[in-house]
Amino acid sequence: MEAQETGQLKNPLESAPLGALILKYSLPAIASSLVNSIYNVVDQIFVGNSVGELGNAATNVVFPLVLIVVALAMTFGVGGASAFSLYLGSKEEQKAKSVAGTSLTLTLLTGVVLAVLTLLFLRPILTAFGGRGQTLEYAIEYTRIVAFGTPLAMLGTGASQLIRADGSPRYAMLSTTLGAVLNAVLDPILIFGFDLGMSGAAWATVIGQLVSSVLILRYFGRFQSVTLERRDYLPRKSSVLRILKIGIAAGAMQFASTVISIVMNNVLGYYGELSPYGRDIPLACVGIITKVAALFDGVSLGIAQSMQPIIGYNYGAGNYDRIKTDFRKVGRIIAGISFAAFLCFQLFPHQITAIFGGGDAMYFAFAARYFRIHLFCTFIVGPQLLCTQFFPSIGKGGKGVVVSLLRRVFLLLPMLLIFPLFLGIDGVLWAGPVADGLAGVISLLLVRHEMKKW
């Protein structure tokens, strides 16, 4: 009673026990972070067991397009959610309302534009992503359908960030996971039951995304911390710039993944043809392995995102000690998850690959080498992802961009182009652990330097 009379305990983010807050926000954040990975993995499992190796290669050709969608959605979603939390913490309610409404509008409009562009330039886009021959035709069959779900996919990834920031992480989790579960149920029905193959996987994805989007849009009519009005959905220049300034860090990481995926496909295709593995085996294997690794990364990223509303609010309120405590607790959790992923990739590469369908001895041999070499430094990837979320959470999008691009663009990209010149296709494998290890160490040092200023 006394606390309420003196104006304390203004917001649970400022006063509730950190352990409870992390638990409350981490599970929904993990669900939101994993939703696209779950869609991709589920589709790949059923496609691999239905169409086979070429189907796995085709889904990998489509993967850069999925990453572009995620990159744009994360830019608007994380940028809007972080700005929303910062404005709430500094008691600027009207600005908080504006960035929330603007974020949703930008997400939807961008999704529509991207869908149209994809359908207009489908074949050249997928060819640039590494598609050739029958693999390209399968990729076109799949993308021609999922392109219509682009605005829905962006809502599921981006707008759910705002729902969590508004204090409803469970609703965000429900809306995103329900669509993913529906996709998993429909995949075998449409692929095997109706014998639709790649098209069946695509329709299952779009239907799942539609259900999630309906639930997400429904929530915006009953925001908890503020009441959104029609005028809040009209993009304002100041809100757009604020969203982009903060969100570009999260988007940059995904855009970097897009560039890496495109380069990886083309490099693997080129050097694969010069190796005993051929072109399709490396493309099929990297498609599987990238999506499996994304599941573990998604768990780490989701937990890292759970600190966004906590850190954003407390940075706005000047509670720096609370931020440091939160960062350390989340860091320990993520480090444990990353080490568990490292053990799985080193000990069970054959078993993981077999889930996605069969193949010959060369296929499983390359998959095992890729798991054990390229993903060797997985144990430090999680902590590096935590660092990428830290800077946007305190409104320093510029530094966030540097940390986000460090692993993929500044280190891995040039290594993917240079190492194979000397090592052939093995150069692609060894570029991974070198880039991951260096990025992890540098990112942690940058965060430590930032905290010393407080």
LUMLUM-67024 format. One record per residue (C-alpha): y negated, x, z negated. Coordinates in steps of 0.25 Angstrom, whole numbers, padded with zeros to 4 digits, always signed. Layout:
YXZ
...
This chain:
+0000+0000+0000
-0010+0011-0004
-0007+0018+0009
-0010+0006+0017
-0023+0004+0010
-0028+0019+0012
-0025+0018+0027
-0013+0027+0026
+0000+0025+0033
-0007+0020+0045
+0004+0023+0055
+0019+0026+0053
+0017+0038+0062
+0008+0044+0052
+0015+0041+0039
+0030+0037+0041
+0041+0048+0038
+0042+0057+0050
+0057+0056+0050
+0057+0041+0052
+0047+0041+0063
+0054+0052+0071
+0067+0043+0070
+0059+0030+0073
+0053+0036+0086
+0063+0046+0090
+0074+0037+0094
+0066+0028+0103
+0059+0040+0109
+0073+0046+0112
+0077+0033+0119
+0064+0033+0127
+0066+0047+0131
+0080+0045+0134
+0079+0033+0142
+0077+0039+0156
+0088+0050+0153
+0098+0039+0149
+0095+0031+0162
+0097+0044+0170
+0110+0048+0162
+0116+0035+0163
+0113+0033+0178
+0119+0047+0180
+0132+0045+0173
+0135+0033+0180
+0130+0038+0194
+0138+0051+0192
+0151+0043+0189
+0148+0034+0200
+0142+0041+0212
+0146+0055+0207
+0140+0069+0208
+0130+0065+0219
+0125+0053+0210
+0122+0063+0199
+0115+0072+0209
+0107+0060+0214
+0102+0055+0200
+0097+0070+0198
+0089+0069+0211
+0083+0056+0206
+0080+0062+0192
+0066+0069+0195
+0061+0055+0198
+0066+0050+0185
+0059+0061+0178
+0046+0058+0186
+0046+0044+0180
+0049+0049+0166
+0037+0060+0167
+0027+0049+0171
+0032+0039+0160
+0032+0050+0150
+0018+0054+0154
+0012+0040+0152
+0021+0036+0140
+0020+0049+0132
+0006+0050+0135
+0003+0036+0132
+0011+0036+0119
+0005+0049+0114
-0009+0044+0116
-0006+0031+0110
-0001+0038+0097
-0013+0047+0097
-0023+0036+0098
-0016+0028+0088
-0016+0040+0078
-0031+0041+0080
-0034+0026+0079
-0038+0024+0093
-0031+0011+0096
-0038+0007+0109
-0035+0021+0116
-0020+0019+0111
-0019+0006+0118
-0025+0011+0130
-0015+0023+0132
-0004+0014+0129
-0007+0003+0139
-0011+0014+0150
+0002+0022+0147
+0010+0009+0151
+0002+0006+0163
+0002+0020+0169
+0018+0020+0166
+0020+0008+0174
+0010+0011+0186
+0016+0025+0188
+0030+0020+0188
+0027+0010+0199
+0020+0021+0207
+0031+0030+0205
+0042+0020+0209
+0034+0017+0222
+0033+0032+0226
+0048+0034+0223
+0052+0023+0232
+0043+0027+0243
+0047+0042+0243
+0061+0041+0238
+0069+0050+0247
+0059+0062+0248
+0058+0061+0233
+0072+0062+0230
+0074+0073+0241
+0064+0081+0234
+0071+0079+0221
+0083+0086+0227
+0091+0074+0233
+0099+0077+0246
+0110+0070+0253
+0119+0060+0246
+0112+0064+0233
+0099+0060+0239
+0104+0046+0243
+0110+0043+0230
+0096+0047+0223
+0089+0038+0233
+0098+0026+0230
+0096+0028+0215
+0081+0030+0216
+0077+0019+0225
+0081+0009+0214
+0076+0017+0201
+0062+0019+0207
+0060+0004+0205
+0062+0007+0190
+0052+0018+0189
+0041+0010+0182
+0051+0005+0172
+0057+0019+0170
+0042+0023+0166
+0040+0012+0157
+0053+0015+0149
+0049+0030+0148
+0034+0029+0146
+0030+0016+0140
+0041+0017+0129
+0033+0029+0124
+0022+0020+0120
+0031+0010+0113
+0036+0021+0104
+0021+0026+0101
+0018+0011+0098
+0028+0012+0087
+0040+0005+0093
+0050+0016+0096
+0062+0007+0095
+0056-0003+0105
+0054+0009+0115
+0068+0013+0112
+0074-0001+0115
+0066-0003+0128
+0071+0010+0134
+0085+0011+0129
+0088-0003+0133
+0085+0000+0147
+0094+0013+0147
+0105+0005+0140
+0105-0005+0151
+0105+0005+0162
+0117+0011+0156
+0124-0002+0156
+0120-0006+0170
+0124+0008+0176
+0139+0006+0176
+0137-0009+0180
+0129-0006+0192
+0135+0007+0196
+0149+0004+0195
+0150-0011+0193
+0141-0014+0205
+0144-0001+0212
+0130+0002+0214
+0130+0017+0212
+0117+0024+0211
+0110+0011+0213
+0117+0005+0201
+0112+0016+0192
+0098+0014+0198
+0097-0001+0195
+0103+0001+0181
+0092+0010+0178
+0081+0001+0183
+0086-0011+0176
+0086-0003+0163
+0072+0002+0165
+0067-0012+0168
+0073-0017+0154
+0066-0006+0147
+0053-0008+0154
+0052-0023+0150
+0054-0020+0136
+0044-0009+0136
+0033-0018+0143
+0036-0029+0133
+0032-0020+0122
+0018-0017+0127
+0014-0031+0124
+0016-0029+0109
+0012-0014+0105
+0012-0012+0090
+0001-0002+0087
-0009-0008+0097
-0011-0020+0105
-0011-0017+0120
-0020-0025+0129
-0021-0027+0144
-0033-0017+0145
-0025-0006+0138
-0015-0006+0150
-0027-0003+0160
-0026+0013+0161
-0038+0019+0156
-0042+0033+0160
-0043+0039+0146
-0029+0033+0143
-0023+0038+0155
-0028+0052+0153
-0024+0052+0139
-0010+0048+0142
-0009+0058+0153
-0015+0069+0145
-0004+0067+0134
+0008+0062+0142
+0007+0072+0153
+0015+0082+0144
+0027+0072+0143
+0026+0069+0158
+0025+0084+0162
+0038+0087+0155
+0045+0076+0163
+0037+0080+0176
+0042+0094+0174
+0056+0088+0172
+0054+0081+0186
+0050+0094+0193
+0062+0102+0186
+0072+0091+0191
+0067+0092+0205
+0067+0107+0206
+0080+0107+0199
+0086+0098+0209
+0081+0106+0221
+0085+0119+0215
+0099+0115+0211
+0101+0109+0224
+0096+0122+0232
+0104+0132+0223
+0116+0122+0221
+0118+0123+0236
+0119+0138+0235
+0129+0137+0224
+0143+0133+0223
+0138+0120+0216
+0132+0114+0228
+0119+0105+0228
+0124+0092+0221
+0132+0098+0209
+0119+0104+0203
+0111+0092+0206
+0121+0083+0200
+0123+0092+0187
+0109+0094+0185
+0106+0079+0185
+0117+0076+0175
+0113+0088+0166
+0098+0085+0167
+0100+0071+0162
+0109+0075+0151
+0099+0085+0146
+0088+0074+0147
+0096+0066+0137
+0095+0076+0126
+0080+0080+0130
+0077+0065+0129
+0082+0064+0115
+0074+0076+0111
+0062+0071+0119
+0063+0057+0112
+0063+0063+0099
+0051+0072+0102
+0044+0060+0107
+0046+0053+0094
+0036+0062+0088
+0025+0058+0098
+0019+0046+0091
+0021+0053+0077
+0014+0066+0082
+0004+0058+0090
-0001+0049+0079
-0001+0060+0069
-0008+0070+0078
-0019+0060+0080
-0020+0058+0065
-0020+0073+0062
-0006+0073+0054
-0002+0086+0059
+0008+0090+0048
+0016+0077+0052
+0017+0081+0066
+0023+0095+0063
+0033+0088+0054
+0037+0078+0065
+0038+0089+0075
+0047+0098+0066
+0057+0086+0063
+0058+0081+0078
+0060+0096+0082
+0072+0098+0073
+0078+0085+0079
+0076+0089+0093
+0081+0103+0091
+0094+0097+0086
+0096+0088+0098
+0093+0099+0108
+0103+0108+0102
+0114+0097+0103
+0110+0095+0117
+0112+0110+0119
+0126+0109+0113
+0130+0098+0122
+0126+0105+0135
+0133+0117+0131
+0146+0111+0126
+0148+0099+0135
+0142+0101+0149
+0155+0096+0156
+0157+0084+0148
+0142+0079+0149
+0143+0081+0165
+0156+0073+0166
+0149+0061+0160
+0141+0060+0173
+0153+0060+0182
+0163+0070+0188
+0162+0082+0197
+0169+0095+0201
+0170+0108+0194
+0158+0114+0200
+0150+0101+0195
+0154+0103+0181
+0152+0118+0181
+0138+0117+0185
+0135+0106+0175
+0140+0114+0164
+0132+0127+0168
+0120+0118+0169
+0121+0112+0155
+0124+0125+0148
+0114+0134+0155
+0102+0125+0160
+0102+0118+0146
+0105+0129+0137
+0092+0128+0130
+0093+0113+0128
+0091+0116+0113
+0076+0119+0114
+0073+0109+0125
+0072+0098+0114
+0061+0105+0106
+0054+0108+0118
+0053+0094+0122
+0048+0091+0108
+0036+0100+0111
+0033+0093+0123
+0031+0080+0115
+0023+0087+0104
+0010+0090+0112
+0008+0076+0119
+0010+0070+0105
-0002+0077+0100
-0010+0074+0113
-0009+0088+0119
-0004+0084+0132
-0008+0097+0139
+0001+0106+0130
+0012+0095+0131
+0012+0097+0146
+0013+0112+0144
+0025+0111+0135
+0031+0100+0143
+0030+0108+0156
+0035+0121+0149
+0050+0119+0150
+0051+0112+0164
+0039+0117+0172
+0035+0131+0167
+0048+0136+0164
+0060+0129+0170
+0054+0125+0184
+0051+0140+0188
+0064+0144+0182
+0072+0134+0191
+0065+0140+0203
+0066+0155+0199
+0080+0156+0192
+0088+0151+0204
+0082+0161+0213
+0090+0172+0205
+0102+0164+0199
+0104+0153+0209
+0108+0139+0203
+0110+0146+0190
+0095+0148+0189
+0093+0133+0187
+0102+0133+0176
+0096+0145+0168
+0082+0140+0171
+0084+0129+0160
+0087+0137+0147
+0076+0147+0150
+0066+0137+0152
+0070+0128+0141
+0071+0139+0131
+0057+0145+0134
+0050+0131+0134
+0056+0127+0121
+0051+0140+0114
+0037+0139+0120
+0035+0124+0117
+0039+0126+0102
+0029+0137+0101
+0018+0128+0107
+0020+0117+0098
+0020+0127+0086
+0007+0132+0090
+0001+0118+0092
+0005+0115+0077
-0001+0127+0072
-0015+0122+0076
-0014+0110+0066
